Amino acid sequence: MLKSDRMHFILSLVNKKGSISVTELEKELNVSVMTVRRDLDNLDKEGLLVRTHGGATSVDFIANNHMSYTENKEIHLPEKKQVAKLAAKKILANDIVFLGPGTTIELIVDYITVPNVQIVTSSYSVFKKLVESDNDYDVISIGGKFDKRSNSFSGALSSDMISKLQFTKAFIGINGVHDFSVTTFNIDGGELQSKALSNSQERYIVADKFKFKQNALFDFYTLQKGDTFITNHSLDEETIERYQEVVDFDLSDEN
């Protein structure tokens, strides 16, 4: 089978099933594991599917299904790490920081290097990682209703608490950005993040490049002057030029 035919077959199968493993494709195509992985990587780079640990998922499947927190952690991990590393550099000693939910936001914790930071978070994953680290941060967890899919707290209690707090910097994660609105699958969580941004001196939306032109269930914030998007350097120029009319961009290195 020619490479072009093989790629077409893989794409058709992934779109039909929603997701597929490397092992399944190896048997279907009767080619080596390395060949399958190389084909999946190429299709991922073209934005035709999403590479996952051990296989791939269709673009439509991710757009139409709110994946679990654990599943989402495996999606575009290298790009998320690049973005998280850059975001962490924004945090300075004596900052009062809000860290929202999301797998990319959780990664920021791994790269914070400065002391004397007060961190407020609605994310159970972020809170757990902070309290288990060797760093002596002042950590405040926003309680409330727990959402298992986002591994975070939200709702009336959370909203009331966040409205009384002020931050030097807020970092929020998103499920998509479309037509200058950022979107999420968790309505209550989105409202909480919107309030955190409103109460912050500096506002950062942290997302890998694949979130652009994706649309989740709920628009929770409209981008505005003063916002900074932290994303990957390889985001296409057309998208950057369009959104630069409103927001600033801080682009990560590719390593």
Summary of the structure (lengths in Angstrom):
residues: 255
radius of gyration: 19.0
end to end distance: 34.6
largest distance: 62.6
contacts: 836
relative contact order: 0.11
helix: 42%
strand: 27%
